Amino acid sequence: MALLFLFMFINSADKVVFGLAGVPMMNELGLSPKQFGLVGSSFFALFSLSAVVTGFVVNRVEARRALTVIALISALIQFPMLGSIGFAGMLACRVVLGAAEGPVSPVAQHAAYKWFPNEQRTLPAAVINQGAAIGAIAAAPALSWVIERISWHWAFGLLGFVGLVWVAVWLVLGGDGREPVAIADAAGRPVARVPYRALLSCPTLIAVCIAEFSAFWGLSLLVAWFTPFLVEGLGYSQYAAGWITALPWALASVVVVGMGWFSQVLLAGGVSTRAARGVLGGGCVVLGGIALLLIPLAGAAWTKVALVALGIAVPAVIYGMGNPILGEFTPPPQRAAVLTIKHAIAALSGVLAPFTMGTLVQNAASPIDGYKYGFVVCGMVTIAGGVVGMLFLRPAAEIKRFAAAGAERPTAVQISYADQGSITATPQS
């Protein structure tokens, strides 16, 4: 768990460094806002495809091995940024980095779930996700100092070295947990496999994708555009913007872990997972969207910053709820693929959001007007996705549906453990 937390920590720093270096990068390379937005969107060009492919691979290989390869590529692709690089080179590096990091979150969650039963997964899921938040909190000021005092090139290079250190430690200490290969329906009968057509068409999976798509829109703007918004839109210095950039991540760290704990308390008290995970997660997405819609009404710069922070941080609660919801009704041998497919669909908003913001900023009468329009669009997308989540996240209904439809339910299930062989479980036992 500690290594997975650190993995997400480094992964987050790999993302936020692009936005932190945005203004000096645009100045040095002569990039327009639309070009910068295109580079930001390019990170997601292969993000979704890579996530889906890796998910099916991780169904068959250890998560430990997959995470090693992902981390190694993510570290090595940072080093070309140390030299003289142009628009095309930067575009290529971000595409490769996105392809490597596309499956990061679902594969890390899949690896963690092997150590915890369903009723104890919400809080660990939130903690792993907050590796990303705390990574941004710690990295933003440190990387801004490197950018301002040395150069933006070395900010990328530093992350490459840190990533290689993590790979070395993971090879020594990382491992997979024990977990049965079947889930149980409401009657306690093992369900070893569900047809992918049924899994991918179920309303709960579709609702998770939509809710996370809407939340990811704001996250991708945070990664690519929040620091330029502070510098160009609100007039903060690069150093001050680095510290302020940590604010949404810090808020998300508190809110997501707190809501994860609260959800687990509700579940322990007998509250349904639809309410404790679905309604709670979707409601947080809606609240974030409302905060973003209020930005044009804000006067002072600090008010705008606070609303953006709330509008992006609070919807992040859905990331800690969506994966455990899918884990409730997805058999473990299929879970990596389902989680990565969901993540891939949600991440498609990362292709649209940075380029949309760049286009609005470039075409607006002033930069601050462009940023306002961009965050309002984000707010509308966020509210729509949150409402869908509140209405249609119903994992218990999916389990009943799969059982009633005669999902593959063998008379005896071979339950395998990585370290202690196998046992045979019948429906009666």
N, C-alpha and C positions, 0 to 999 in steps of 0.2 A: 504493500500500500504506500509506503514512504517513497519507494522508487517510482511508482506510477504517479504519485503527486509531483515529484521532481520532474518527471518526464513532461507532464502537462505544463509545469512551470517554464521549462525551457522552450517548449512548443509555443507558448503564449508570447514569450520574448521574441521568438523568430517572427511572429506576426506584427507585433506593435512597433518593432524597429523601423519598419517601412514608413509608417505614419510619422514617427518621431523625426525621421530624417527627411521628411517630405519637402519642407521649405528649402533647406540648403541643397537638396538633390535637384529640385526644380530650377534653382538659381544656377547651379553648376552646369547642368546638362541642357538648360534652356527648354524645359518641358512646359507646355501649356497645361492649365487645369484639366482639360479633356484628355490630354496624353497621360498625365499623372493618374487620372481616374482609370484609364485603360490598363495601365500597368497594375494598378490595384486590383482591377477585375481579373487580370490575367492569372493571378494566383489561384483563381477558382476554375480556370479553363479545363484542367484535368482532375480537379479536386473530387468531383462526384464520381467520375468513371473509375478513378483509382480506388475510391472507397468501396464501390460495389465489387470490383474484381478482388480486392484484398479480403473483403468479407467472406467470399466463397472459399478463398484459399485458407483463411483462418478457421473455417469449419473443419478443415482436415489436418492442419499443422498446429503446433503449439503457439499460443499467443506470444510466448517468450521470444521465439525465433522471428516472428513477424515484427515485433517491436524493435528488435535489434537492427533489422534491415532498414526500417523506417527511420530510426534515429541516426543511423550512419549516413544515409543519403541526405537527411536534413542538415547534418553538420557539415558535410563536405561541400554542399552547394553554396554555402555562405562565402567560401574563400575566393571565388572569382570577383566578388565585390571589393576585395582589398586592392585590386589593380585599377587601371583605367578602363572604365566600362561605359558603353553608350546605351542609348534607348533600347536597341535590339537585344543587346547582351543582358540588360536588366530584365527585360520582358521574358527572355528565355529562362533566366535563373528563377524568377518568380513562378513560372509555369511548372518547372521541375520541383521546386519546393512545395507548391500546392499539391502536386501529384503525390509527393512523399507524405505530406501531412494530412491528406484527405481522410484516411482511415484512422487517424490518431485517436480521437475521442472515443468512437465506438469500440475499437479494439482494446483500448485501455479499460473501458467499462466492462467489456466481456471478460478480460483477464481478472478484474476485481471480483466479478460475480462468482467466479469459481471458488472464492473463499467465503462467501456469505449465502445463507438461505434467503428466499424471496422477501420474507418479512423484515429482514435486516439490511436491505440493499439501498434504501432511499438515502440514508445518511452517508454511507461510503461513496455512493454516486455523487452526492453533493460535495463531499470532501475532495474527490479527485477532480471534479470540475473546478473547484476553487484553487487547485494548483495553477490553473490558467489565470485566474483573477489575481492571485498573490504574485505570480510571475510578472504580470504587467505592473503591479504596484511597486515591486522591487526594481524591475528592469527600467521602467520609464525614467526615473530620476538619474539612475546610473548611466544608462545609455545616452541620455540627453547631455550629461556631463562629458562623456566621451565625444559626442558629436560636436559640442561647442568648443572643447579644449583641444581635441586632436583632429578628428575628421569623422564624417559619417561613414566612410569606408571601414574604419576600424571598429565601429559599432557592430557591423555585420561579421567581421573577422573574429571578434571576441566571442560571439555566440557560437561560431564554428568550433572554437577550442573547447568551450564549455560542453557542447554537445558530444564531442569525442570522449571527454572525461566520463560523462554519464554512461556512454556505451560500454566503457571498460568496467565500470562498477556493476552495471546490469548483467554483463556476461558472467560475473563472479557470483552475484547474489540473487538475480531474478529467477522466478520460477512460477509454475502454474499450480493452482489449488485443486482440491478434490471436489468433484461434483457429479451426481448421477446424470445419466444421459437421457432421462425422461422427465416430463412434468406430469402432474396428476390433475385429473378433472375434479369437479365438485364431489363426485362419488368416491374419490380416491383411486380411480382406475388410471394406470399409466398411459400416457400418450407420448409415444416415442417420436412421432413425426407427423407433420401436417403438410398437405400439398402447398407448394409455394403460391399457386394461384389463389388458394383460399387465404393464406397469410397476407399476401400483398394487396388483396382486394377488400380486406375487412375494414369496416368504418373506423375502428380505433386507430389502426396504423395510418390510414389516410389523414385522420384528424391530428395525430402527432406530427406528421409531416407538415401539415399546413400551419399548425401553431408554432413549430420550430422554424419554419421558413420565415414567418413574420418576425420572430425574435432575432433570427440570424441577420435580417436586413439591418437592424440597428447595430449588431455586433460588427458587421463588416464595415459600416461607417465609422465606428469607433476605432477600428484597426487602421483604416486608410485616411480618414478625414478629420478626426477630432483634433489632433494637434495643429494641422493647417487652419482649422476653424478658429482655434484659440489665438494663433499668431496673426493670420491675415484678417479674420473676421472681427475679433475682439481686441486685437492690439497687444497681446501679451508677448513677452520676450520668449526666446527659445527655451531658456533655462526654466522660467516660470511655467511655461506650457508643459514641460516635462513632468513637473511635480503635479500639475493639475490633471494631466492625462491619467495619473494613477487613481483619481477620485472615483470614476465610474467602476473601475475594477475593485477598489476597496469596498465600495458600497455593495457591489454584487457579491463579494466574499461574505459579507455579513448577512445579507438578505437570503442568499441561496442556501448557506449552511443552516441559518435559522429556520427557514421554511422546510428544509429537509428534516431537521430535528422535529419540528412541529408536525409534519406529515407522519413521521414514524410514531409520535405520541398518539395521534389520532387513530392510526392503524392498531396500535396496542390497545386502545380503548374500544375497539370494535367498529369503528367508522369504516365504511366501504372504501375500497381503493378508488372508486369513481369520484367520491367526494374528497378523500384525503390526498389524492394525487391529481386527478383530472380537473375538478372544479377549482381546486387551489392553484394549480399551475396555470390553467387558462385564465383565471381571474387576475393573476399577477401580470400576464401578458397584456390584458386589457388596460390595467392601471398604468403600465408603462406607456402605452399608446396615447392615453389621455394626457399624460405629462408632456409628450412631444407636441401635441396639438396646441398646447398653451404657450409654446416658445414665441410666436409672433406677438403675443400680448405682454411679454416680459420686457421691462425697461432696462434695469441695470445688467451689466455683464455677468455678475455673479449669479443673478437669477436665471439667466439663459444657461449658464454652466450647470446649475443645480437641476434644471428641468431636463437637460440632455442626459445628465448622469442618472437621474431617476428613470427616464424613458428607456435607457439602454440596460441599466442594471436590474431593475425589477423583473422584466420579462425573462431574464436569464434563469429564473426559477424553473421554467419549463424544461430546461436541459436535465435538471436533476430528477424530474418527475417522468419525462417521456421514456427514457431507457428502462427504468424499473417497470413501468406500465407494460411495455412490450415484452419484457422478461417474464411477466406473469403468464402469458399464454403462448410464448414461443419455445418449443423444445430446445434444450441446450445445444444439440448438434446443428441446429439451424440458426441459432441466435446471432452469431457473428455476422452472417450474411444479412439478416433482417435489420440489425442495428446499423450496419454500414449503408444499406440501401436507404433507410430512413434518413441517415445523416447526409447522404449524397443528395437526396431530393431537397432537404432543408437548405443545404449549402448553395443551391442554385441561386438563391437571392444574393449571394456574394458576388455572382457574375453581374447582376443587374445594378445593385445599390451603389457601389463606388463610381461606376461610369455615369449613372443617373445624376449623382451629386455633382460630379465634375462638369457635366453638361449644363446643369442649372446654374452653377457658380459662374461658368464662363459666359453664359448668355444673360445673366441678371444685370440690372443697372449698377449694382455694387456687390462686392463679395458677401457682405452680411445678408443681403436680400436673397442671394442664391442659397446660402446655408439655411436660412429660414424656410425657403420653399422645400429644400431637400429633407429637412427634419419633419416638416408637415406631411410630406408624402410617406415618410417612414412611419409616422404616427397612425396614418390611416391604414396602412398595411398591417401594422401591429395589432390594432384594435380588431380588425376583421379576423385575423388568425386566432386571437385569444378567444373570441366568441365561439368560433368553431371548436376549439379545444374544450371549453366549458360544456358544450352541448353534446359532444360525441366521443369523449374519452371514456369508454366503458369496457374495461378488460374482462370483468366477470361475464359479461354477455358473450364475448368472443370465445371463452372457454366452453360455455354451454353450447354455443353454436357448433364448434368443432366436434364436440362429443356427440351431439345429436346428428351431425352429418356423417358420422362414422369415420372420423379421422383414424388413421392407422393406429390400432390399439392391439398389439400382439398379446397372446395369452400368457406369454412369459417374456420379460424384458431383461436383457443382460445389462447390468449396471456396472460400469467400469470405473476404476479409480487408478490414477496414474502411479500410485506408490504401493497399492495393496491388492492388486489383481482385480478379480471380478466376483460378483455374486449374482444369483438369478432371483428376480422378484416376480411373483405371479400377481394378477389382479387381486386375489384374495389376501395375499400377504402384504 
